[in-house]
Structures are given as structure tokens and as C-alpha cells.
């Protein structure tokens, strides 16, 4: 059995303790208890407060347990370490519209299918997305919400032919490095980063060549470059 808390345990503990203190503390009850002799009505008030407080405290304890998200690994699948943080770096340039995936489908359709498959297979990990074309941007921060990750993947829009100014894989370099560095510092180096760099490999900015990404390797535990397209990169005019 493993746990995968929604809210960090230390933060949830503070929230629960504060809630219990607020539930127990009641000025009216305090005044009644401090008095010596108690009327029948006052005794009933104390009794009702105790019962009500016990119920509320049980609810708080249940919320704490629910937050822990106890999971029993499926014996048919391989257990995945929950400290894996997976970053998709996705090319959304115009050339990803080329119709050479699985026959005559868009390359980008293959990208989304493969990314969603990875999310399903490594669902106990955290995920983040960076896209690049004319510019690079971080779409979502690292999260364990796989439904949101897949929804974001499916909502990525390729660049418009009319506005595109040429693309380069180098554009993603600084954004990728910053995302890994910031998350590594936030996690105090405890996480293992897996990067999937997804592109058709085309650099359409005139005079530009691929730069080295070697300085980023210090943050990456594993990963892969997923390439899409055919030898004829200009198929269908793309």
C-alpha cells in the first residue's frame, strides 16, 4: 500500500489541528464549565456540544485520511516511483501539420496519442508541459492531475501558417532549463526528472543550427527524443 497525498501531509496536519481546536473551543461552554453549579439546561448544552464536537472531529480525521489517498498497486503493472516528474517539451510549429503519421494523418495527432499513452502508463508521476514554435511557454506546472494533463495536451493548438515566423528547437532551451531548475530547487533535489523532447526536427529559422543542451543534463535522470515525420519532411507541402 502506498500514499499519494493531495495536500502535503504537513500542511493538512496543520489545517486539521487548527480545525479541531476551533471545534472544541466555545466561549459559552467555557463560561458554563467555569461556573460551579450547573442547571439542567446548561448540562444539556454541554452534552450537545460534546456530541457535536465528536462528530465534527471524526469528519476532520476522515478528511485527513482521505487526503492521504491510500493506493494498492495493481499486481499486473509495474510500480512507479511517485517522485518521478515528467516534462513534455512539444513542438507545435507549422511543420507538425504534415500528413505523414500513420498513413495520412497529422504528425501532431501522433504526438497527442503518444503523450496520453505515457500519462496513462506513468499515472503515479507528476507531469508538466512546455510547448515551442515561434516562442516557448510553460503550459502547466508539475501536477499529479492526469485528467488535467491529458485535457491540456488535447487542447494544444498548432501555430497558424499565416503568423508563423519560423521555428527552432533552440527556442525551448531556456524555458526547459528554468522549469527544471525551479522545480528541482522547490523539491530540494528529491525528484527525478524525465524529459520527453517531441519534435519533427525541423529548424526553419534562417541561418540557425541546433545548440547543445548539455548544460541541462545535470537536472535530468532519464528521457527520450521522440521524432515524428518521414524522410521526406516536405510531404504535402509542409
C-alpha positions as CSV (number, residue, x, y, z in Angstrom):
1,X,0.0,0.0,0.0
2,X,1.3,3.5,-0.9
3,X,0.1,7.0,-0.2
4,X,-0.1,9.9,-2.7
5,X,-1.5,12.9,-0.7
6,X,-3.4,15.6,-2.5
7,X,-2.3,18.3,0.0
8,X,1.2,17.8,1.6
9,X,0.8,15.9,4.9
10,X,2.5,18.7,7.0
11,X,0.1,21.3,5.6
12,X,-3.0,19.1,6.1
13,X,-1.9,18.3,9.6
14,X,-1.8,22.0,10.5
15,X,-5.2,22.5,8.9
16,X,-6.8,19.6,10.8
17,X,-5.2,20.6,14.2
18,X,-6.5,24.2,13.8
19,X,-9.9,22.9,12.8
20,X,-10.1,20.7,15.8
21,X,-9.1,23.5,18.2
22,X,-11.8,25.8,16.7
23,X,-14.3,23.0,17.1
24,X,-13.5,22.3,20.7
25,X,-13.2,25.9,21.8
26,X,-16.5,27.5,22.7
27,X,-16.7,30.6,24.9
28,X,-20.2,29.8,26.1
29,X,-19.2,26.2,27.1
30,X,-16.1,27.6,28.8
31,X,-18.2,30.0,30.9
32,X,-20.6,27.3,31.8
33,X,-17.8,24.9,32.9
34,X,-16.1,27.7,34.9
35,X,-19.3,28.2,37.0
36,X,-19.8,25.9,39.9
37,X,-23.4,24.7,39.9
38,X,-25.0,23.9,36.5
39,X,-28.6,23.9,35.6
40,X,-30.2,21.1,33.7
41,X,-30.3,23.3,30.6
42,X,-26.6,24.0,31.0
43,X,-25.8,20.3,31.3
44,X,-27.8,19.7,28.1
45,X,-25.8,22.4,26.3
46,X,-22.5,20.8,27.4
47,X,-23.7,17.4,26.4
48,X,-24.9,18.6,22.9
49,X,-21.6,20.4,22.4
50,X,-19.6,17.3,23.3
51,X,-21.6,15.1,20.9
52,X,-21.4,17.7,18.1
53,X,-17.7,18.2,18.6
54,X,-17.0,14.5,18.5
55,X,-18.9,14.2,15.2
56,X,-17.0,17.2,13.7
57,X,-13.6,15.9,14.9
58,X,-14.4,12.5,13.3
59,X,-15.2,14.3,10.0
60,X,-11.8,16.2,10.2
61,X,-10.0,12.9,10.8
62,X,-11.7,11.3,7.9
63,X,-10.8,14.2,5.6
64,X,-7.2,13.8,6.8
65,X,-7.3,10.1,5.9
66,X,-8.9,10.7,2.5
67,X,-6.2,13.3,1.7
68,X,-3.6,10.6,2.1
69,X,-5.0,8.8,-0.9
70,X,-4.1,5.2,0.1
71,X,-3.4,3.1,-3.0
72,X,-2.9,-0.6,-3.5
73,X,-0.6,-1.2,-6.5
74,X,-2.1,-3.4,-9.2
75,X,-0.2,-6.7,-9.3
76,X,-0.4,-6.7,-13.1
77,X,1.5,-3.4,-13.5
78,X,4.9,-2.2,-12.6
79,X,5.1,0.1,-9.6
80,X,6.1,3.6,-10.5
81,X,8.1,5.8,-8.1
82,X,5.9,8.8,-7.2
83,X,8.9,11.1,-7.2
84,X,9.2,10.9,-11.0
85,X,8.5,14.3,-12.6
86,X,7.8,14.0,-16.3
87,X,8.2,17.0,-18.6
88,X,6.8,17.0,-22.2
89,X,8.6,19.5,-24.5
90,X,6.3,19.7,-27.5
91,X,7.0,21.2,-30.9
92,X,3.8,22.9,-32.1
93,X,5.3,24.6,-35.2
94,X,3.6,24.6,-38.6
95,X,5.5,21.6,-39.9
96,X,3.8,19.4,-37.3
97,X,0.7,19.6,-39.6
98,X,2.4,17.4,-42.2
99,X,0.2,14.4,-43.1
100,X,2.7,11.6,-42.7
101,X,1.7,10.0,-39.4
102,X,0.1,6.5,-39.5
103,X,-0.6,6.9,-43.2
104,X,-2.0,10.3,-43.9
105,X,-2.8,11.8,-40.5
106,X,-1.2,14.9,-39.0
107,X,2.1,14.4,-37.2
108,X,0.6,16.2,-34.2
109,X,-2.1,13.6,-33.8
110,X,0.6,11.0,-33.2
111,X,2.2,13.4,-30.6
112,X,-1.0,13.7,-28.6
113,X,-1.7,9.9,-28.8
114,X,1.8,9.0,-27.6
115,X,1.8,11.6,-24.8
116,X,-1.6,10.5,-23.5
117,X,-0.3,6.9,-23.5
118,X,2.7,7.9,-21.4
119,X,0.5,9.7,-18.9
120,X,-1.7,6.6,-18.6
121,X,1.3,4.3,-18.1
122,X,3.1,6.6,-15.6
123,X,0.0,7.9,-13.9
124,X,1.6,7.9,-10.4
125,X,4.0,10.6,-11.5
126,X,3.9,14.4,-11.8
127,X,3.6,16.0,-15.3
128,X,4.3,19.3,-16.8
129,X,4.1,20.6,-20.4
130,X,6.2,23.1,-22.4
131,X,5.4,24.0,-26.0
132,X,7.5,25.8,-28.6
133,X,7.3,27.2,-32.1
134,X,7.9,30.9,-32.6
135,X,8.2,31.1,-28.8
136,X,8.3,28.7,-25.9
137,X,6.0,28.7,-23.0
138,X,5.2,26.5,-19.9
139,X,1.6,25.4,-20.3
140,X,1.1,23.8,-16.9
141,X,3.3,23.4,-13.8
142,X,4.1,19.9,-12.4
143,X,0.9,18.2,-11.3
144,X,-0.5,14.8,-10.4
145,X,-3.8,15.6,-12.0
146,X,-3.6,13.3,-15.1
147,X,-7.1,14.3,-16.3
148,X,-6.0,17.9,-16.5
149,X,-2.7,16.9,-18.2
150,X,-4.5,15.0,-20.9
151,X,-7.0,17.8,-21.4
152,X,-4.2,20.3,-21.8
153,X,-2.4,18.0,-24.3
154,X,-5.5,17.7,-26.4
155,X,-6.2,21.5,-26.3
156,X,-2.7,22.5,-27.7
157,X,-3.2,24.4,-30.9
158,X,-0.6,24.4,-33.7
159,X,0.7,27.7,-35.0
160,X,-1.1,29.4,-37.8
161,X,0.6,29.3,-41.1
162,X,-0.1,33.0,-41.7
163,X,1.5,34.2,-38.4
164,X,4.4,31.7,-38.1
165,X,7.8,33.2,-38.3
166,X,9.9,30.1,-38.4
167,X,10.8,27.6,-35.6
168,X,13.8,26.3,-33.9
169,X,14.3,23.7,-31.1
170,X,16.8,26.2,-29.5
171,X,13.8,28.3,-28.5
172,X,12.8,25.7,-25.9
173,X,16.2,25.6,-24.2
174,X,15.9,28.4,-21.7
175,X,12.3,27.6,-20.8
176,X,13.2,24.0,-20.3
177,X,16.2,24.8,-18.1
178,X,14.3,27.3,-16.0
179,X,11.4,24.8,-15.4
180,X,13.8,22.0,-14.3
181,X,15.9,24.3,-12.1
182,X,12.9,25.9,-10.4
183,X,11.2,22.6,-9.7
184,X,14.5,21.0,-8.5
185,X,15.1,23.8,-6.0
186,X,11.4,23.6,-4.8
187,X,11.8,19.8,-4.3
188,X,15.3,20.2,-2.7
189,X,16.7,17.9,-5.4
190,X,14.5,15.0,-4.3
191,X,12.7,14.5,-7.6
192,X,13.8,12.5,-10.7
193,X,13.1,14.4,-13.9
194,X,12.2,12.5,-17.1
195,X,12.1,14.7,-20.2
196,X,10.4,13.8,-23.5
197,X,11.5,16.2,-26.2
198,X,9.0,15.9,-29.0
199,X,9.6,17.3,-32.4
200,X,9.9,16.7,-36.2
201,X,13.4,18.0,-36.0
202,X,12.9,20.9,-38.5
203,X,14.7,24.2,-37.9
204,X,13.1,26.8,-40.2
205,X,14.8,29.9,-38.9
206,X,17.3,31.0,-41.5
207,X,20.9,30.5,-40.6
208,X,20.2,28.8,-37.3
209,X,21.7,25.5,-36.2
210,X,20.9,23.3,-33.2
211,X,22.6,24.3,-30.0
212,X,23.9,21.9,-27.3
213,X,21.6,21.1,-24.4
214,X,24.4,19.5,-22.4
215,X,24.2,22.0,-19.5
216,X,20.7,20.9,-18.8
217,X,21.6,17.3,-18.3
218,X,22.5,17.9,-14.7
219,X,18.8,18.1,-13.9
220,X,17.6,15.1,-16.0
221,X,17.6,11.5,-14.8
222,X,16.2,10.0,-18.0
223,X,14.2,10.8,-21.1
224,X,13.9,10.4,-24.8
225,X,13.6,12.4,-28.0
226,X,10.5,11.4,-29.9
227,X,10.7,12.2,-33.6
228,X,7.8,12.5,-36.0
229,X,7.7,12.6,-39.7
230,X,9.3,10.8,-42.7
231,X,12.5,11.2,-44.7
232,X,10.5,13.5,-47.0
233,X,10.0,16.3,-44.5
234,X,8.2,18.5,-47.1
235,X,5.5,16.0,-47.7
236,X,2.1,17.6,-48.6
237,X,3.8,20.9,-48.9
238,X,4.6,21.3,-45.2
